[in-house]
């Protein structure tokens, strides 16, 4: 099990946050063995003393920042460095803990401060941090030189998995030539993708908070658990305030239940005139010497329930009409960017989308916080995409997958917007080892969080899928008239009805169409429709929709378009400068399909409202 919590760093009367993102020094290790940086210990001195450096913005993928294809397509270690100034009072006050936190870096990271290794982390989409107080105090107010080496190589033991293939035919490839293979189509953007923060806490500090909520009639119940580190005898006080600042409940002790009369529930938008309602839960940990740590967590009170044919939020029917996304945009790649986040939420609301799946990896915490506030529902997916090789079902891979789920639940457990966990996308779930693999993975996830349903997304045949017995909701991807029977939109209705009846007949579980769609190169037109035109994408959508409309009266509980926006992919003969299945372009302009969805989603919202 993991050590410690991973609370999102927030300012408070006892805590300070300093964002050290911005321009960093950067070098890709292009040496033949890809290992010169470690051999020459580039972390031990300022990076510019060991060779040439370039400017690299953080957060951002490094791939599209330069004009150099070698950097765009680089596989191996890249080195980031920044020297920052730490306030003297942080250093002088020995009761202050100073923590360095990386929101995410893809994929494997090693972190040094002033040449001393602080931590390493495997996984490109979840945060990691280190207490750097003592290293900083040793250099007594001197500089704080942060070095982060990041390696984007994917192997059978990483999530997502990949393989490195050495090309040994010397008539076609130079010696040492290799390529990175993956079983997913999105570009393997790399670098420091989210903010790097320094933050402080008192020595005795709130390490983690877990809340679970329910209600009965007008009474809301928030059960909480707090863990405090750095001193065993701290007293804990908890107060819950409404939006107007009025205290509605309070409690003492490391765990307890807060009772709210006349509770304002957290509702998805389109279901309530006051959606995304959040209380503020202020936790105080008071050490024996009187030093107090304060952390305030937003809390939404809501319930989630799955029946044989329905999905309920606060005991009301919830139908997912939403999108699959990617963290992807021009220039910055997968780097966090507020303008992009706010634009995407505005577009989702414009089209009446009430939900999205974080395909195919955990998104930035700021995105989940935005969804909490706006009342947009999330299926939170771990980076288990492209598990196709039978070796990826081995024990080492499973152990890592369990750890990643622990990290994901630890980070996202308190978000009311998150209503379901997805442990994987399109694994080879018909392979014999998949049964045991998904049984363990899903039961482990449920042991970490008993309050949310768990699923994985399948594209296997219903009769052969080994993982579906363990999911709460069956999520199916299909691309009728695209990867199967290309051009034949007239087959969609028959094939889709059969797909739904097969799955529901076998499992008696509710079903989400978790992907469907077609590529449309914006501006390409034809009537009658042909593949890759906007008209074709529209026709595929309309055919799918007519079947959704029949089946949502029965057991289909959601539809998520693939994809919200066009996104970059590896270069292959099936992709034209990226995947064009977006209903928006990569620059977030609508194609014809976006207007179809907008009409439809608002119509569905108005029916049920
Ligand atoms: C899928 C994958 C998704 C791809 C999509 C496509 O099934 O889950 O990651 O981008 O198909 O367009 O091929």
Boltz pocket constraint, residues with backbone or C-beta under 6 A from the ligand:
constraints:
  - pocket:
      binder: B
      contacts: [[A, 184], [A, 185], [A, 186], [A, 360], [A, 425], [A, 426], [A, 459], [A, 477], [A, 515], [A, 562], [A, 579], [A, 581]]
      max_distance: 6.0
